[in-house]
Amino acid sequence: MTTTIMMDIESPASKRIALVAHDNMKDEMLEWVAHHRTELSNHVLVGTGTTGRLVQEHTGLEVERLRSGPLGGDQQMGARIAEGKIDILMFFWDPLEPQPHDPDIKALLRIAAVWNIPVACNRASADFIISSPLISQVYQRRVPEYL
């Protein structure tokens, strides 16, 4: 029998929030960010290429931009999650449109699940996460320590 060792990773009160949106969902992401601009201004925002640029241009919020999703941005975001540098993933994905970089998308969602970070795949789940009292508190995430 294998014993699973658990460890805690601390998410600070000022969360590092990833913003990712497929092309057909970018307007929805922009509306959502504008609606929650005040709360989001208390956190560190990281976005994939176009999404990050659009959020910054339309809201004035500072967004660290990675590459575009299909050009490696999804993988960069996954690496940030594995390094403990992302606390929440807001990924507005389009379930009705096939994506040429689908394996990268699945890998990003998988790594978020492995590292036990909250993931919002649509506006409703993003609303629940951003309105949680935990959004502005230190939070200890439990993850298995893979040796």
C-alpha positions in Angstrom: 0.0 0.0 0.0 1.3 3.5 -0.9 0.9 6.3 1.5 0.0 9.6 0.0 1.7 12.6 1.7 -0.2 15.8 1.5 1.4 19.3 1.6 -0.1 22.7 1.9 0.6 25.5 -0.6 -0.4 29.0 0.5 -2.4 31.2 -1.7 -1.9 34.8 -0.5 -4.7 37.2 0.2 -3.8 39.0 -3.1 -4.4 36.1 -5.5 -2.6 35.5 -8.8 -5.5 35.1 -11.2 -5.0 33.7 -14.7 -7.3 35.0 -17.4 -7.8 32.9 -20.5 -10.6 33.1 -23.1 -11.3 31.4 -26.4 -12.1 33.8 -29.3 -15.8 33.3 -29.0 -15.7 34.0 -25.3 -13.4 37.1 -25.2 -16.4 39.5 -25.1 -17.9 37.6 -22.2 -14.5 37.7 -20.4 -14.2 41.5 -21.0 -17.7 42.1 -19.6 -17.0 39.9 -16.6 -13.7 41.7 -15.8 -15.3 45.1 -16.2 -18.1 44.0 -13.8 -15.5 42.8 -11.2 -12.9 45.4 -11.9 -12.7 46.8 -8.3 -12.1 43.3 -6.8 -9.7 42.3 -9.6 -7.6 45.4 -9.0 -6.6 43.9 -5.6 -5.0 40.9 -7.3 -2.3 40.1 -9.7 -3.6 39.3 -13.2 -1.8 37.0 -15.7 -3.3 36.5 -19.2 -2.6 34.6 -22.3 -1.7 36.8 -25.3 -4.8 38.4 -26.9 -7.0 38.0 -23.8 -4.4 39.8 -21.6 -4.1 42.6 -24.1 -7.8 43.1 -24.5 -8.4 43.1 -20.7 -5.7 45.6 -20.2 -6.9 47.9 -23.1 -10.5 47.8 -22.1 -10.2 48.0 -18.3 -6.9 49.7 -17.6 -6.0 46.9 -15.3 -2.4 45.7 -15.4 -2.1 42.2 -16.9 1.1 40.3 -17.3 0.8 38.8 -20.7 2.1 35.4 -21.8 2.1 34.0 -25.3 -1.2 33.4 -27.2 -2.8 30.1 -26.2 -2.1 28.2 -29.4 1.4 29.5 -29.5 2.4 28.1 -26.1 0.5 30.4 -23.7 -1.6 27.6 -22.4 1.6 25.6 -21.6 3.2 28.7 -20.1 0.2 29.1 -17.8 0.3 25.4 -16.9 4.0 25.8 -15.9 3.1 28.8 -13.7 0.4 26.7 -12.0 2.9 23.9 -11.4 5.4 26.4 -10.0 2.8 27.7 -7.5 2.6 31.1 -9.2 -1.1 30.9 -10.1 -3.9 30.6 -7.5 -7.0 30.8 -9.6 -7.7 29.9 -13.3 -10.5 31.9 -15.0 -10.7 30.0 -18.4 -13.8 31.0 -20.4 -13.6 28.2 -23.0 -16.0 27.6 -25.9 -17.4 24.1 -25.6 -19.1 24.3 -29.0 -16.1 25.3 -31.1 -13.3 22.8 -31.9 -9.8 24.2 -31.0 -6.7 23.2 -32.9 -4.7 23.3 -29.7 -7.1 21.1 -27.8 -4.3 18.9 -26.2 -2.8 22.1 -24.7 -6.2 23.1 -23.3 -6.7 19.6 -21.7 -3.2 19.7 -20.3 -3.9 23.2 -18.7 -7.1 22.0 -17.1 -5.5 18.8 -15.9 -2.6 20.6 -14.3 -5.0 23.0 -12.6 -6.8 19.9 -11.1 -3.6 18.3 -10.1 -2.5 21.4 -8.2 -5.9 21.9 -6.7 -6.6 25.5 -7.8 -10.1 26.8 -8.4 -11.1 26.8 -12.1 -14.0 28.8 -13.6 -14.9 27.7 -17.1 -17.8 30.2 -17.5 -19.2 33.4 -16.2 -21.4 31.8 -13.5 -18.5 29.8 -12.0 -16.3 32.9 -12.2 -18.9 34.9 -10.3 -19.0 32.3 -7.5 -15.2 32.3 -7.2 -14.8 36.1 -7.2 -17.6 36.6 -4.7 -16.2 34.0 -2.2 -14.9 35.4 1.1 -11.8 33.3 0.4 -10.8 35.5 -2.6 -9.2 38.1 -0.3 -7.9 35.7 2.5 -4.8 33.6 2.8 -5.8 30.1 1.8 -4.0 26.8 2.3 -4.5 24.5 -0.7 -3.8 20.8 0.0 -2.0 18.9 -2.8 -0.4 15.5 -2.9 3.4 15.6 -2.6 4.4 13.6 -5.7 7.9 12.1 -5.0 
